[in-house]
Amino acid sequence: MRFANPYLLWLLVLLVPMIAYYIYRTLQGGAAIRISTVEGVRRAPRTWRYWLRHAPFVLRIAAFALMTIALARPQGVEEQSRTDAEGIDIMLAIDISGSMLARDFQPDRLTAAKEVAGNFVADHHGDRIGLAVFAGEAFTQSPLTTDKSTLQTLLARVRSGVIEDGTAIGNGLATALNRLRESEAKSKVIILLTDGVNNRGEIAPLMAADIAADMGVKVYTIGVGKRGKAPYPAIDMFGNMTYQMMDVEIDEKTLTEIASRTGGQYFRATDKQKLKAIYDEINQMEKSKVEITNLTIYHEQWVPLLLLALGLLIVEFLFSQIILKRIP
């Protein structure tokens, strides 16, 4: 509810002197005649006309108030909004090879990558996101979906050692591309995360990159691992898990070329905080386009008030001229 002419409501202040004057006139009384005693008048029964003697004034005051409010033009407000969202289809391709258990990230590279990817999924509303994982082979962990809770559950179940070890970057990228093959989204993105050099798989990474470019898919590549040496998992002679300091080898040249051919960008994450910052940067670059159109409709509500005020004036006139008519 709003008023188109709210300043006219100040006219309601005039009700105060009008009521005050009426009370003053009533207390002063009208014409008078002298009689010897009023005892008989006091004992006379008071009819319904006596109780209705103020009705015309009340009706007149109510009519004035209603007309004043009608002049201020009360309006009902109806707000409508239309949202046109242009979503993005995003595939996460995550390396789950044994080297992803290296402890240069806390607690390890794979756990850190899963946690940061989970936050990335939570921040995307209305976009479809899927998950592919790869080591020596590749498979789809989750197809494209808007069900974030299910996707995060599947992401949490990702672990190393479930498939043959190795780093098949080309296969991982091709698996993600296969999930985007029938996508009709205007923007299609793959975020490929790995910590090694391609050494397995039937598809060369750059060949997969060319396919992505032909499909209009943008690929962001992330190399994870500190520079220099890092503690990698290894099995000692007794079959126990141990860690050995080994050189960190990431094929940054190939990852940069994949990103370049597809219009994406290559990033290097040397710790968990840097990895989070990379996902945040990608999130800013690949935001959904949302158009919100707001429409406000005003419905005039002064007509019923004005008709009611006119009705009260008619009733007041009938009261004064018929029911409460005075002798001149």
C-alpha positions in Angstrom: 0.0 0.0 0.0 1.2 3.5 -0.9 -0.2 7.0 -1.5 0.4 8.8 -4.7 -0.3 12.2 -3.0 0.7 11.5 0.6 1.0 15.2 1.4 -2.8 15.6 1.1 -3.2 13.4 4.2 -2.3 16.5 6.2 -5.8 17.7 5.6 -6.9 15.1 8.2 -5.5 17.5 10.8 -8.5 19.7 10.1 -10.6 17.1 11.9 -9.3 18.2 15.2 -10.7 21.8 15.1 -13.9 20.5 13.5 -14.5 18.1 16.4 -13.5 20.6 19.0 -15.9 23.2 17.6 -18.7 20.7 17.5 -18.1 19.8 21.1 -18.0 23.5 22.0 -21.3 24.2 20.2 -22.9 21.2 21.8 -21.9 22.3 25.3 -23.1 25.8 24.7 -26.5 24.6 23.6 -28.9 26.1 20.9 -32.1 28.2 21.4 -33.5 28.3 24.9 -36.9 29.0 26.6 -37.5 29.8 30.2 -39.6 27.3 32.3 -40.3 27.2 36.0 -38.8 23.8 36.6 -36.9 21.1 34.6 -38.0 18.3 36.9 -40.5 16.9 34.4 -38.0 17.2 31.5 -35.5 15.2 33.5 -38.0 12.4 34.1 -39.0 12.2 30.5 -37.8 9.1 28.6 -35.0 9.5 26.1 -36.0 8.1 22.7 -33.7 6.7 20.1 -33.6 10.1 18.4 -31.8 11.4 21.4 -29.1 8.8 21.1 -28.8 9.4 17.3 -28.6 13.2 17.5 -24.8 13.2 16.9 -25.0 10.7 14.0 -25.1 13.4 11.2 -21.9 14.9 12.5 -20.1 11.6 12.9 -21.2 10.7 9.3 -20.0 14.0 8.0 -16.6 13.7 9.7 -16.2 10.1 8.4 -17.1 11.3 4.9 -14.5 14.1 5.1 -11.8 11.6 6.3 -12.6 9.2 3.5 -12.6 11.8 0.8 -9.2 13.1 2.1 -7.8 9.6 1.9 -9.3 9.2 -1.5 -7.6 12.4 -2.7 -4.3 11.1 -1.5 -4.8 8.2 -3.9 -4.1 5.0 -2.1 -2.6 2.4 -4.3 -2.0 -1.3 -4.0 1.5 -2.3 -5.0 2.2 -5.5 -6.9 5.8 -6.3 -7.7 6.7 -8.9 -10.3 10.2 -10.1 -11.2 11.3 -12.3 -14.0 14.7 -14.0 -13.8 16.4 -15.2 -17.0 19.4 -17.3 -16.1 22.0 -18.5 -18.6 23.6 -21.5 -16.8 27.0 -23.0 -17.3 27.8 -26.7 -17.7 31.0 -27.5 -15.8 32.9 -30.8 -15.7 35.5 -31.3 -13.0 38.3 -33.7 -14.1 40.4 -34.7 -11.1 43.6 -36.8 -11.0 43.3 -39.6 -8.5 46.7 -41.2 -9.2 48.9 -42.4 -6.3 51.0 -39.3 -6.4 47.9 -37.2 -5.4 48.5 -38.6 -1.9 51.7 -36.6 -1.6 51.9 -34.6 1.7 53.0 -31.2 0.4 49.3 -30.3 0.9 47.5 -30.8 4.1 46.6 -33.6 4.7 47.4 -34.5 1.1 46.8 -33.2 -2.4 43.7 -35.3 -3.2 41.9 -34.5 0.1 42.7 -30.8 -0.4 41.5 -30.9 -4.0 38.2 -32.6 -3.0 37.5 -30.0 -0.2 38.2 -27.0 -2.4 36.2 -28.5 -5.3 33.3 -29.1 -2.8 33.3 -25.4 -1.9 33.3 -24.5 -5.6 30.2 -26.7 -6.2 28.4 -25.1 -3.3 29.0 -21.6 -4.7 27.5 -22.4 -8.1 23.7 -21.9 -8.2 21.7 -22.9 -11.2 24.7 -24.4 -13.0 25.1 -28.1 -13.9 28.3 -29.6 -12.7 29.7 -33.1 -13.2 32.7 -35.0 -12.1 35.2 -37.2 -13.9 38.3 -38.8 -12.3 41.3 -40.3 -13.9 44.6 -42.1 -13.1 45.8 -44.8 -15.6 42.2 -44.9 -16.8 39.3 -42.5 -16.6 35.6 -42.8 -15.7 32.7 -40.6 -14.8 32.0 -40.2 -11.1 28.9 -38.0 -11.6 27.1 -36.8 -14.8 26.1 -33.2 -15.1 23.6 -32.3 -12.4 22.1 -29.4 -10.4 21.8 -31.6 -7.4 24.6 -30.2 -5.3 24.2 -32.5 -2.3 24.4 -35.6 -4.4 27.4 -34.3 -6.3 29.2 -33.4 -3.1 28.5 -36.9 -1.7 30.0 -38.5 -4.8 32.9 -36.1 -4.6 33.6 -37.1 -1.0 33.7 -40.8 -2.1 36.5 -40.2 -4.5 39.7 -41.9 -3.5 43.0 -43.1 -5.0 43.7 -46.7 -5.8 40.3 -47.7 -7.3 41.7 -47.9 -10.8 45.1 -48.7 -12.4 47.7 -46.2 -11.4 49.2 -43.7 -13.8 48.4 -40.3 -15.3 46.1 -40.4 -18.4 45.5 -36.7 -18.8 44.1 -37.1 -22.3 41.7 -39.8 -21.3 40.5 -37.7 -18.3 39.9 -34.7 -20.6 38.1 -36.9 -23.2 35.8 -38.4 -20.5 34.8 -35.0 -19.3 34.3 -33.9 -23.0 32.0 -36.9 -23.6 29.7 -35.7 -20.8 29.5 -32.2 -22.4 28.9 -33.6 -25.9 25.1 -33.2 -25.8 25.1 -30.1 -23.6 23.1 -27.2 -25.0 24.5 -24.7 -22.6 26.0 -21.5 -24.1 29.0 -21.8 -21.9 30.8 -25.2 -21.3 33.8 -25.5 -19.1 36.2 -28.2 -17.9 38.5 -27.7 -14.9 41.2 -30.3 -15.1 43.4 -30.8 -12.1 46.5 -33.0 -12.1 49.9 -33.3 -10.4 51.9 -35.2 -13.0 53.0 -35.9 -16.5 50.8 -37.8 -19.0 52.2 -41.3 -19.1 49.1 -43.5 -19.9 46.0 -43.6 -22.0 45.1 -43.9 -25.6 44.3 -40.2 -26.2 47.0 -37.6 -26.4 46.3 -34.5 -24.2 46.7 -32.1 -27.0 44.4 -34.1 -29.3 41.7 -33.9 -26.6 42.4 -30.2 -26.3 41.7 -29.8 -30.1 38.5 -31.7 -29.7 37.5 -29.4 -26.8 38.2 -26.4 -29.0 36.1 -27.7 -31.8 33.2 -28.3 -29.3 33.5 -24.8 -27.9 34.6 -26.1 -24.5 36.9 -23.9 -22.4 39.5 -25.8 -20.4 41.1 -24.5 -17.2 44.1 -26.5 -16.1 45.5 -26.7 -12.6 48.9 -28.2 -11.7 49.1 -29.1 -8.0 52.4 -29.6 -6.1 55.1 -27.6 -4.5 58.1 -26.6 -6.5 61.2 -28.7 -5.8 60.7 -31.9 -3.7 57.7 -33.3 -1.9 56.9 -36.3 0.3 55.4 -39.0 -2.0 53.8 -42.2 -0.8 55.7 -45.4 -1.2 55.6 -49.0 0.1 58.6 -50.2 2.1 60.1 -53.8 2.0 57.7 -54.8 4.8 54.5 -53.6 2.9 54.0 -50.6 5.0 53.1 -47.1 3.7 56.0 -44.7 3.9 56.9 -41.3 2.3 59.9 -40.4 0.3 61.1 -37.0 -0.8 60.9 -36.9 -4.6 61.0 -34.3 -7.3 57.7 -32.7 -8.2 57.2 -33.2 -12.0 54.3 -31.4 -13.6 54.0 -31.1 -17.4 53.2 -27.4 -17.2 54.0 -26.9 -20.9 51.3 -29.3 -21.9 48.8 -28.0 -19.4 49.4 -24.4 -20.6 49.0 -25.5 -24.2 45.7 -27.3 -23.4 44.3 -24.1 -21.8 45.6 -21.9 -24.6 44.0 -23.9 -27.4 40.6 -23.9 -25.7 40.6 -20.3 -24.5 41.2 -21.2 -20.9 44.0 -20.6 -18.5 46.7 -22.6 -16.7 47.2 -22.2 -12.9 49.8 -23.6 -10.6 48.7 -24.4 -7.0 51.6 -24.8 -4.5 49.4 -25.1 -1.4 45.7 -25.4 -0.4 45.2 -21.6 0.0 46.6 -21.0 -3.5 44.3 -23.8 -4.9 41.3 -22.1 -3.2 42.3 -18.8 -4.7 42.5 -20.4 -8.2 39.0 -21.8 -7.9 37.7 -18.5 -6.7 39.3 -16.8 -9.7 37.7 -19.3 -12.1 34.4 -18.8 -10.3 34.6 -15.1 -11.0 35.5 -15.6 -14.7 32.8 -18.2 -15.3 29.7 -16.8 -13.5 26.2 -17.5 -14.7 24.6 -14.6 -16.5 21.4 -13.7 -14.6 19.0 -11.1 -15.8 16.4 -9.9 -13.4 13.5 -7.7 -14.6 11.5 -6.0 -11.9 8.0 -4.8 -12.7 5.9 -2.8 -10.3 2.2 -2.5 -10.9 0.0 0.1 -9.0 -3.7 -0.6 -8.5 -5.7 2.5 -7.7 -7.9 2.0 -4.6 -9.4 5.5 -4.1 -12.6 4.9 -6.0 -14.3 2.6 -3.3 -13.3 5.2 -0.6 -14.9 8.0 -2.6 -18.1 6.1 -3.2 -18.3 5.2 0.5 -17.8 8.9 1.4 -20.6 9.9 -1.0 -22.8 7.2 0.5 -22.1 8.6 4.0 -23.1 12.1 2.9 -26.3 10.8 1.5 -27.1 9.0 4.7 -26.2 12.1 6.7 -28.6 14.2 4.5 -31.4 11.7 5.0 -30.9 11.6 8.8 -30.9 15.4 9.0 -33.9 16.0 6.7 -36.1 13.0 7.6 -35.3 11.3 10.8 -33.8 14.2 12.8 -35.5 17.1 11.0 -35.6 20.2 13.2 -38.4 22.7 13.4 -37.3 26.1 11.9 
